Amino acid sequence: MAARADRQLARRLAEQPLDLALIDSAILLAYARRRARPADLPALRPIRSLAYFLPIIDELSQRPPLEPGYLQYLQGFLR
């Protein structure tokens, strides 16, 4: 079950005029960044909160990727 704070944040996000594709893209980008991290660096802790994605949602809403196919590229990279 999701934590109470995550449920509240999800409700707040649902009330905002955010495109679901933006949220999906933020999750994809966060995952890609974590996967691309050099293996010789210490492992990152697991993502335990929806709040982790807020900075990336803000980043993408203010500055979407310049290349239209970039997100499709990331999907291929992660397969």
Distance bins in CASP14 RR format, pairs under 12 A and 6 or more apart:
PFRMAT RR
TARGET T0000
AUTHOR 0000-0000-0000
RMODE 2
METHOD distances of the structure
MODEL  1
1 7 0 0 0 0 1 0 0 0 0 0 0
2 8 0 0 0 0 1 0 0 0 0 0 0
2 9 0 0 0 0 1 0 0 0 0 0 0
2 10 1 0 0 1 0 0 0 0 0 0 0
2 11 0 0 0 0 0 1 0 0 0 0 0
2 48 0 0 0 0 0 1 0 0 0 0 0
2 49 0 0 0 0 1 0 0 0 0 0 0
2 50 1 0 0 1 0 0 0 0 0 0 0
2 51 0 0 0 0 0 1 0 0 0 0 0
3 9 0 0 0 0 1 0 0 0 0 0 0
3 10 0 0 0 0 0 1 0 0 0 0 0
3 48 0 0 0 0 1 0 0 0 0 0 0
3 49 1 0 0 1 0 0 0 0 0 0 0
3 50 0 0 0 0 1 0 0 0 0 0 0
3 51 0 0 0 0 1 0 0 0 0 0 0
4 10 0 0 0 0 0 1 0 0 0 0 0
4 11 0 0 0 0 0 1 0 0 0 0 0
4 49 0 0 0 0 0 1 0 0 0 0 0
4 50 0 0 0 0 0 1 0 0 0 0 0
5 11 0 0 0 0 0 1 0 0 0 0 0
5 12 0 0 0 0 0 1 0 0 0 0 0
5 48 0 0 0 0 0 1 0 0 0 0 0
5 49 1 0 0 1 0 0 0 0 0 0 0
5 50 0 0 0 0 1 0 0 0 0 0 0
5 51 1 0 0 1 0 0 0 0 0 0 0
5 52 0 0 0 0 0 1 0 0 0 0 0
5 54 0 0 0 0 0 1 0 0 0 0 0
6 12 0 0 0 0 0 1 0 0 0 0 0
6 13 0 0 0 0 0 1 0 0 0 0 0
6 47 0 0 0 0 0 1 0 0 0 0 0
6 48 0 0 0 0 1 0 0 0 0 0 0
6 49 1 0 1 0 0 0 0 0 0 0 0
6 50 1 0 1 0 0 0 0 0 0 0 0
6 51 1 0 0 1 0 0 0 0 0 0 0
6 52 0 0 0 0 0 1 0 0 0 0 0
6 53 0 0 0 0 0 1 0 0 0 0 0
6 54 0 0 0 0 0 1 0 0 0 0 0
7 13 0 0 0 0 0 1 0 0 0 0 0
7 14 0 0 0 0 0 1 0 0 0 0 0
7 49 0 0 0 0 0 1 0 0 0 0 0
7 50 0 0 0 0 1 0 0 0 0 0 0
7 51 0 0 0 0 0 1 0 0 0 0 0
8 14 0 0 0 0 0 1 0 0 0 0 0
8 15 0 0 0 0 0 1 0 0 0 0 0
8 49 0 0 0 0 0 1 0 0 0 0 0
8 50 0 0 0 0 1 0 0 0 0 0 0
8 51 0 0 0 0 0 1 0 0 0 0 0
9 15 0 0 0 0 0 1 0 0 0 0 0
9 16 0 0 0 0 0 1 0 0 0 0 0
9 23 0 0 0 0 0 1 0 0 0 0 0
9 49 1 0 0 1 0 0 0 0 0 0 0
9 50 1 0 1 0 0 0 0 0 0 0 0
9 51 1 0 0 1 0 0 0 0 0 0 0
9 52 0 0 0 0 0 1 0 0 0 0 0
9 53 0 0 0 0 1 0 0 0 0 0 0
9 54 1 0 0 1 0 0 0 0 0 0 0
9 57 0 0 0 0 0 1 0 0 0 0 0
10 16 0 0 0 0 0 1 0 0 0 0 0
10 18 0 0 0 0 0 1 0 0 0 0 0
10 23 0 0 0 0 1 0 0 0 0 0 0
10 49 0 0 0 0 0 1 0 0 0 0 0
10 50 1 0 0 1 0 0 0 0 0 0 0
10 51 0 0 0 0 0 1 0 0 0 0 0
10 53 0 0 0 0 0 1 0 0 0 0 0
10 54 0 0 0 0 0 1 0 0 0 0 0
11 50 0 0 0 0 0 1 0 0 0 0 0
12 18 0 0 0 0 0 1 0 0 0 0 0
12 50 0 0 0 0 1 0 0 0 0 0 0
12 51 0 0 0 0 0 1 0 0 0 0 0
12 54 0 0 0 0 0 1 0 0 0 0 0
12 57 0 0 0 0 0 1 0 0 0 0 0
13 19 0 0 0 0 0 1 0 0 0 0 0
13 20 0 0 0 0 1 0 0 0 0 0 0
13 22 0 0 0 0 1 0 0 0 0 0 0
13 23 1 0 0 1 0 0 0 0 0 0 0
13 26 0 0 0 0 0 1 0 0 0 0 0
13 50 1 0 0 1 0 0 0 0 0 0 0
13 51 0 0 0 0 0 1 0 0 0 0 0
13 53 0 0 0 0 1 0 0 0 0 0 0
13 54 0 0 0 0 1 0 0 0 0 0 0
13 57 1 0 0 1 0 0 0 0 0 0 0
13 58 0 0 0 0 0 1 0 0 0 0 0
13 61 0 0 0 0 0 1 0 0 0 0 0
14 20 0 0 0 0 1 0 0 0 0 0 0
14 23 0 0 0 0 1 0 0 0 0 0 0
14 50 0 0 0 0 0 1 0 0 0 0 0
16 22 0 0 0 0 0 1 0 0 0 0 0
16 23 0 0 0 0 0 1 0 0 0 0 0
16 54 0 0 0 0 0 1 0 0 0 0 0
16 57 0 0 0 0 1 0 0 0 0 0 0
16 58 0 0 0 0 0 1 0 0 0 0 0
16 61 0 0 0 0 1 0 0 0 0 0 0
17 61 0 0 0 0 0 1 0 0 0 0 0
18 24 0 0 0 0 0 1 0 0 0 0 0
18 25 0 0 0 0 0 1 0 0 0 0 0
18 26 0 0 0 0 1 0 0 0 0 0 0
18 53 0 0 0 0 0 1 0 0 0 0 0
18 54 0 0 0 0 0 1 0 0 0 0 0
18 57 1 0 0 1 0 0 0 0 0 0 0
18 58 0 0 0 0 0 1 0 0 0 0 0
18 60 0 0 0 0 1 0 0 0 0 0 0
18 61 1 0 0 1 0 0 0 0 0 0 0
19 25 0 0 0 0 1 0 0 0 0 0 0
19 26 0 0 0 0 0 1 0 0 0 0 0
19 57 0 0 0 0 0 1 0 0 0 0 0
19 60 0 0 0 0 1 0 0 0 0 0 0
19 61 0 0 0 0 1 0 0 0 0 0 0
19 64 0 0 0 0 0 1 0 0 0 0 0
20 26 0 0 0 0 0 1 0 0 0 0 0
20 27 0 0 0 0 0 1 0 0 0 0 0
20 57 0 0 0 0 0 1 0 0 0 0 0
21 27 0 0 0 0 0 1 0 0 0 0 0
21 28 0 0 0 0 0 1 0 0 0 0 0
21 57 0 0 0 0 0 1 0 0 0 0 0
21 60 0 0 0 0 1 0 0 0 0 0 0
21 61 0 0 0 0 0 1 0 0 0 0 0
21 64 0 0 0 0 0 1 0 0 0 0 0
21 65 0 0 0 0 0 1 0 0 0 0 0
21 71 0 0 0 0 1 0 0 0 0 0 0
22 28 0 0 0 0 0 1 0 0 0 0 0
22 29 0 0 0 0 0 1 0 0 0 0 0
22 53 0 0 0 0 0 1 0 0 0 0 0
22 54 0 0 0 0 0 1 0 0 0 0 0
22 56 0 0 0 0 1 0 0 0 0 0 0
22 57 1 0 0 1 0 0 0 0 0 0 0
22 58 0 0 0 0 0 1 0 0 0 0 0
22 59 0 0 0 0 0 1 0 0 0 0 0
22 60 1 0 1 0 0 0 0 0 0 0 0
22 61 1 0 0 1 0 0 0 0 0 0 0
22 62 0 0 0 0 0 1 0 0 0 0 0
22 63 0 0 0 0 0 1 0 0 0 0 0
22 64 0 0 0 0 1 0 0 0 0 0 0
22 65 0 0 0 0 0 1 0 0 0 0 0
22 71 0 0 0 0 0 1 0 0 0 0 0
23 29 0 0 0 0 0 1 0 0 0 0 0
23 30 0 0 0 0 0 1 0 0 0 0 0
23 50 0 0 0 0 1 0 0 0 0 0 0
23 53 1 0 0 1 0 0 0 0 0 0 0
23 54 0 0 0 0 0 1 0 0 0 0 0
23 56 0 0 0 0 1 0 0 0 0 0 0
23 57 1 0 0 1 0 0 0 0 0 0 0
23 58 0 0 0 0 0 1 0 0 0 0 0
23 60 0 0 0 0 1 0 0 0 0 0 0
23 61 0 0 0 0 0 1 0 0 0 0 0
24 30 0 0 0 0 0 1 0 0 0 0 0
24 31 0 0 0 0 0 1 0 0 0 0 0
24 53 0 0 0 0 0 1 0 0 0 0 0
24 56 0 0 0 0 0 1 0 0 0 0 0
24 57 0 0 0 0 0 1 0 0 0 0 0
24 60 0 0 0 0 0 1 0 0 0 0 0
24 71 0 0 0 0 1 0 0 0 0 0 0
24 74 0 0 0 0 0 1 0 0 0 0 0
24 75 0 0 0 0 0 1 0 0 0 0 0
25 31 0 0 0 0 0 1 0 0 0 0 0
25 32 0 0 0 0 0 1 0 0 0 0 0
25 53 0 0 0 0 0 1 0 0 0 0 0
25 56 0 0 0 0 1 0 0 0 0 0 0
25 57 0 0 0 0 1 0 0 0 0 0 0
25 59 0 0 0 0 0 1 0 0 0 0 0
25 60 1 0 1 0 0 0 0 0 0 0 0
25 61 0 0 0 0 1 0 0 0 0 0 0
25 63 0 0 0 0 0 1 0 0 0 0 0
25 64 0 0 0 0 1 0 0 0 0 0 0
25 65 0 0 0 0 1 0 0 0 0 0 0
25 69 0 0 0 0 0 1 0 0 0 0 0
25 70 0 0 0 0 1 0 0 0 0 0 0
25 71 1 0 1 0 0 0 0 0 0 0 0
25 72 0 0 0 0 0 1 0 0 0 0 0
25 74 0 0 0 0 1 0 0 0 0 0 0
25 75 0 0 0 0 0 1 0 0 0 0 0
26 32 0 0 0 0 0 1 0 0 0 0 0
26 33 0 0 0 0 0 1 0 0 0 0 0
26 47 0 0 0 0 0 1 0 0 0 0 0
26 50 0 0 0 0 0 1 0 0 0 0 0
26 51 0 0 0 0 0 1 0 0 0 0 0
26 52 0 0 0 0 1 0 0 0 0 0 0
26 53 1 0 1 0 0 0 0 0 0 0 0
26 54 0 0 0 0 1 0 0 0 0 0 0
26 55 0 0 0 0 1 0 0 0 0 0 0
26 56 1 0 1 0 0 0 0 0 0 0 0
26 57 1 0 1 0 0 0 0 0 0 0 0
26 58 0 0 0 0 1 0 0 0 0 0 0
26 59 1 0 0 1 0 0 0 0 0 0 0
26 60 1 0 1 0 0 0 0 0 0 0 0
26 61 0 0 0 0 1 0 0 0 0 0 0
26 64 0 0 0 0 0 1 0 0 0 0 0
26 65 0 0 0 0 0 1 0 0 0 0 0
26 71 0 0 0 0 0 1 0 0 0 0 0
26 74 0 0 0 0 0 1 0 0 0 0 0
27 33 0 0 0 0 0 1 0 0 0 0 0
27 34 0 0 0 0 0 1 0 0 0 0 0
27 47 0 0 0 0 1 0 0 0 0 0 0
27 50 0 0 0 0 1 0 0 0 0 0 0
27 52 0 0 0 0 1 0 0 0 0 0 0
27 53 1 0 0 1 0 0 0 0 0 0 0
27 54 0 0 0 0 0 1 0 0 0 0 0
27 56 0 0 0 0 1 0 0 0 0 0 0
27 57 0 0 0 0 1 0 0 0 0 0 0
27 60 0 0 0 0 0 1 0 0 0 0 0
27 71 0 0 0 0 0 1 0 0 0 0 0
27 74 0 0 0 0 0 1 0 0 0 0 0
27 75 0 0 0 0 0 1 0 0 0 0 0
27 78 0 0 0 0 0 1 0 0 0 0 0
28 34 0 0 0 0 0 1 0 0 0 0 0
28 35 0 0 0 0 0 1 0 0 0 0 0
28 53 0 0 0 0 0 1 0 0 0 0 0
28 56 0 0 0 0 1 0 0 0 0 0 0
28 57 0 0 0 0 0 1 0 0 0 0 0
28 60 0 0 0 0 1 0 0 0 0 0 0
28 65 0 0 0 0 0 1 0 0 0 0 0
28 70 0 0 0 0 0 1 0 0 0 0 0
28 71 1 0 0 1 0 0 0 0 0 0 0
28 72 0 0 0 0 1 0 0 0 0 0 0
28 73 0 0 0 0 0 1 0 0 0 0 0
28 74 1 0 1 0 0 0 0 0 0 0 0
28 75 1 0 0 1 0 0 0 0 0 0 0
28 76 0 0 0 0 0 1 0 0 0 0 0
28 77 0 0 0 0 1 0 0 0 0 0 0
28 78 1 0 0 1 0 0 0 0 0 0 0
28 79 0 0 0 0 0 1 0 0 0 0 0
29 35 0 0 0 0 0 1 0 0 0 0 0
29 36 0 0 0 0 0 1 0 0 0 0 0
29 52 0 0 0 0 0 1 0 0 0 0 0
29 53 0 0 0 0 1 0 0 0 0 0 0
29 55 0 0 0 0 0 1 0 0 0 0 0
29 56 1 0 1 0 0 0 0 0 0 0 0
29 57 0 0 0 0 1 0 0 0 0 0 0
29 58 0 0 0 0 0 1 0 0 0 0 0
29 59 0 0 0 0 1 0 0 0 0 0 0
29 60 1 0 0 1 0 0 0 0 0 0 0
29 63 0 0 0 0 0 1 0 0 0 0 0
29 64 0 0 0 0 0 1 0 0 0 0 0
29 65 0 0 0 0 1 0 0 0 0 0 0
29 70 0 0 0 0 1 0 0 0 0 0 0
29 71 1 0 0 1 0 0 0 0 0 0 0
29 73 0 0 0 0 0 1 0 0 0 0 0
29 74 1 0 0 1 0 0 0 0 0 0 0
29 75 0 0 0 0 0 1 0 0 0 0 0
29 77 0 0 0 0 0 1 0 0 0 0 0
29 78 0 0 0 0 0 1 0 0 0 0 0
30 36 0 0 0 0 0 1 0 0 0 0 0
30 37 0 0 0 0 0 1 0 0 0 0 0
30 44 0 0 0 0 0 1 0 0 0 0 0
30 47 1 0 0 1 0 0 0 0 0 0 0
30 49 0 0 0 0 0 1 0 0 0 0 0
30 50 0 0 0 0 0 1 0 0 0 0 0
30 51 0 0 0 0 0 1 0 0 0 0 0
30 52 1 0 0 1 0 0 0 0 0 0 0
30 53 1 0 1 0 0 0 0 0 0 0 0
30 54 0 0 0 0 0 1 0 0 0 0 0
30 55 0 0 0 0 1 0 0 0 0 0 0
30 56 1 0 1 0 0 0 0 0 0 0 0
30 57 0 0 0 0 1 0 0 0 0 0 0
30 59 0 0 0 0 0 1 0 0 0 0 0
30 60 0 0 0 0 0 1 0 0 0 0 0
30 74 0 0 0 0 0 1 0 0 0 0 0
30 78 0 0 0 0 0 1 0 0 0 0 0
31 37 0 0 0 0 0 1 0 0 0 0 0
31 44 0 0 0 0 0 1 0 0 0 0 0
31 47 0 0 0 0 1 0 0 0 0 0 0
31 52 0 0 0 0 0 1 0 0 0 0 0
31 53 0 0 0 0 0 1 0 0 0 0 0
31 56 0 0 0 0 0 1 0 0 0 0 0
31 71 0 0 0 0 0 1 0 0 0 0 0
31 74 0 0 0 0 1 0 0 0 0 0 0
31 75 0 0 0 0 0 1 0 0 0 0 0
31 76 0 0 0 0 0 1 0 0 0 0 0
31 77 0 0 0 0 0 1 0 0 0 0 0
31 78 1 0 0 1 0 0 0 0 0 0 0
31 79 0 0 0 0 0 1 0 0 0 0 0
32 56 0 0 0 0 0 1 0 0 0 0 0
32 65 0 0 0 0 0 1 0 0 0 0 0
32 70 0 0 0 0 1 0 0 0 0 0 0
32 71 0 0 0 0 1 0 0 0 0 0 0
32 72 0 0 0 0 0 1 0 0 0 0 0
32 73 0 0 0 0 1 0 0 0 0 0 0
32 74 1 0 1 0 0 0 0 0 0 0 0
32 75 0 0 0 0 1 0 0 0 0 0 0
32 76 0 0 0 0 1 0 0 0 0 0 0
32 77 1 0 0 1 0 0 0 0 0 0 0
32 78 1 0 1 0 0 0 0 0 0 0 0
32 79 0 0 0 0 0 1 0 0 0 0 0
33 44 0 0 0 0 1 0 0 0 0 0 0
33 47 0 0 0 0 0 1 0 0 0 0 0
33 52 0 0 0 0 0 1 0 0 0 0 0
33 53 0 0 0 0 0 1 0 0 0 0 0
33 55 0 0 0 0 0 1 0 0 0 0 0
33 56 0 0 0 0 1 0 0 0 0 0 0
33 59 0 0 0 0 0 1 0 0 0 0 0
33 74 0 0 0 0 1 0 0 0 0 0 0
33 77 0 0 0 0 0 1 0 0 0 0 0
33 78 0 0 0 0 0 1 0 0 0 0 0
34 41 0 0 0 0 0 1 0 0 0 0 0
34 43 0 0 0 0 1 0 0 0 0 0 0
34 44 1 0 0 1 0 0 0 0 0 0 0
34 45 0 0 0 0 0 1 0 0 0 0 0
34 46 0 0 0 0 1 0 0 0 0 0 0
34 47 0 0 0 0 1 0 0 0 0 0 0
34 52 0 0 0 0 0 1 0 0 0 0 0
34 53 0 0 0 0 0 1 0 0 0 0 0
34 56 0 0 0 0 0 1 0 0 0 0 0
34 74 0 0 0 0 0 1 0 0 0 0 0
34 78 0 0 0 0 0 1 0 0 0 0 0
35 44 0 0 0 0 0 1 0 0 0 0 0
35 74 0 0 0 0 1 0 0 0 0 0 0
35 75 0 0 0 0 0 1 0 0 0 0 0
35 76 0 0 0 0 0 1 0 0 0 0 0
35 77 1 0 0 1 0 0 0 0 0 0 0
35 78 1 0 0 1 0 0 0 0 0 0 0
35 79 0 0 0 0 0 1 0 0 0 0 0
36 44 0 0 0 0 0 1 0 0 0 0 0
36 74 0 0 0 0 1 0 0 0 0 0 0
36 77 1 0 0 1 0 0 0 0 0 0 0
36 78 0 0 0 0 1 0 0 0 0 0 0
37 43 0 0 0 0 1 0 0 0 0 0 0
37 44 1 0 0 1 0 0 0 0 0 0 0
38 44 0 0 0 0 0 1 0 0 0 0 0
44 52 0 0 0 0 0 1 0 0 0 0 0
45 52 0 0 0 0 0 1 0 0 0 0 0
46 52 0 0 0 0 1 0 0 0 0 0 0
47 53 0 0 0 0 1 0 0 0 0 0 0
47 54 0 0 0 0 0 1 0 0 0 0 0
47 56 0 0 0 0 0 1 0 0 0 0 0
50 56 0 0 0 0 0 1 0 0 0 0 0
50 57 0 0 0 0 1 0 0 0 0 0 0
51 57 0 0 0 0 0 1 0 0 0 0 0
51 58 0 0 0 0 0 1 0 0 0 0 0
53 59 0 0 0 0 0 1 0 0 0 0 0
53 60 0 0 0 0 1 0 0 0 0 0 0
53 61 0 0 0 0 0 1 0 0 0 0 0
54 60 0 0 0 0 0 1 0 0 0 0 0
54 61 0 0 0 0 0 1 0 0 0 0 0
55 61 0 0 0 0 0 1 0 0 0 0 0
55 62 0 0 0 0 0 1 0 0 0 0 0
56 62 0 0 0 0 0 1 0 0 0 0 0
56 63 0 0 0 0 0 1 0 0 0 0 0
56 64 0 0 0 0 0 1 0 0 0 0 0
56 65 0 0 0 0 0 1 0 0 0 0 0
57 63 0 0 0 0 0 1 0 0 0 0 0
57 64 0 0 0 0 0 1 0 0 0 0 0
58 64 0 0 0 0 0 1 0 0 0 0 0
59 65 0 0 0 0 0 1 0 0 0 0 0
60 66 0 0 0 0 0 1 0 0 0 0 0
60 70 0 0 0 0 0 1 0 0 0 0 0
60 71 0 0 0 0 1 0 0 0 0 0 0
64 70 0 0 0 0 1 0 0 0 0 0 0
64 71 0 0 0 0 1 0 0 0 0 0 0
65 71 1 0 0 1 0 0 0 0 0 0 0
65 72 0 0 0 0 0 1 0 0 0 0 0
65 73 0 0 0 0 1 0 0 0 0 0 0
65 74 0 0 0 0 1 0 0 0 0 0 0
67 73 1 0 0 1 0 0 0 0 0 0 0
67 74 0 0 0 0 0 1 0 0 0 0 0
69 75 0 0 0 0 1 0 0 0 0 0 0
69 76 0 0 0 0 0 1 0 0 0 0 0
69 77 0 0 0 0 0 1 0 0 0 0 0
70 76 0 0 0 0 0 1 0 0 0 0 0
70 77 0 0 0 0 0 1 0 0 0 0 0
71 77 0 0 0 0 0 1 0 0 0 0 0
71 78 0 0 0 0 0 1 0 0 0 0 0
72 78 0 0 0 0 0 1 0 0 0 0 0
72 79 0 0 0 0 0 1 0 0 0 0 0
73 79 0 0 0 0 0 1 0 0 0 0 0
END
